[in-house]
Amino acid sequence: MSGEGGWVPPPYPYDRLDDLRPQAEAHDGGAVDLSIGTPCDPPPPAVVAALSTSGAERGYPPSIGSQRFRRAAVDWMGRRFGVDVPLAATAACVGTKELVVGLPAVLRLRTPSKDTVLYPAISYPSYEMGAVLAGCRAVAYADLAAVDPGDADRALCLWVNSPGNPAGQLDDLPAAAAWGRAHGVPVLSDECYAEFTWDGLPHTILEGGLDGVLAVHSLSKRSNLAGVRAGFYAGDPALVQYLMEVRKHAGLMPPGPVQAAAATALEDDVHVDEQRERYLQRLQFLAGVLTDAGIPTTIPRGGFYLWPEAPDGDAWALTGLLAAKGGALVSPGEFYGQSGAGHVRIAVVQPLERLELVARRLSS
Ligand SMILES: Cc1ncc(COP(=O)(O)O)c(C=O)c1O
């Protein structure tokens, strides 16, 4: 039975690369997939061991996260950013994509008079999708100072993402928090790439206080645990409390063994330092290769994506060329908004040997 006049999901961005995949795979050595930002490096052995030894399989896990998981998150924020966040203002989520996409619907329950989600014009597509799935208006902004006052009045939330996916920029988080407070709009700060900040120290929006802001953190990138689905959120106590209560009713909870593994991962920083080295080395190597191939490419200020402009402005053509000649799958910038349509995004989520293979193919 088909729906009538209902919403039809658009093609999933990465499925649109399916036509290019055979060309990349035809190369000796196969395709080098640099499209989705999915980690390829192993998580620490102690984290993997925690998945099978926690004893947390039988009972229902706490939706808000175990004391140990939340304590590990609070302690990590203290170590990494120098912020002192109360345990009561910190809670677990099942990876952060479900939180990102689900937040507008929950915020709308809380404030039915508002209906607009403001999100960066070049960004991770889930900010817009969360608005669409909640029946809200999704309004992209390029510059906070230029947000239409009518949109600000109607805003349920404003998303920021620093370091940013895909462009690797670092935002002025204190300015975003101040904008939100001035307009009475909660600022949701997606900080999943904070550990991979290359220009200066990492920052969280919580450094300027908890009032009116929410920081969202993922274990996926930090600890190579995208398959485990663990993250957390922290910030404005009243907002966190509301989210915790709604999410309990909705049955949203990371599995018990996952919570144990996430705590173990957050308690350790050594593996993150090692991962930082890997990403930085790959970013530097591939930026050099692309620049030598006539595609000027700079290192981002944060994150693990390169974001070069297609030399003739045609990002789909560059995506096709990299697949055909380099055997590499990358993402055309329009996946991240029309304003990004002249760029491609290249995730350095393959070992150096695989990137060297792409380099040899491009130079042959
Ligand atoms: C900016 C941004 N936010 C959130 C996520 C979601 O991460 P996860 O659901 O694995 O926590 C991603 C994943 O690519 C991302 O790039």
The ligand as an ORCA input file, in Angstrom:
! r2SCAN-3c Opt
* xyz 0 1
  C      28.899     17.019     12.175
  C      28.442     15.673     12.575
  N      27.590     15.544     13.576
  C      27.136     14.346     13.988
  C      27.543     13.193     13.358
  C      26.953     11.881     13.811
  O      27.839     11.071     14.463
  P      27.341      9.836     15.326
  O      25.875      9.633     15.076
  O      28.132      8.691     14.871
  O      27.585     10.212     16.755
  C      28.441     13.265     12.292
  C      28.854     12.054     11.590
  O      29.430     12.072     10.537
  C      28.902     14.548     11.901
  O      29.776     14.689     10.896
*
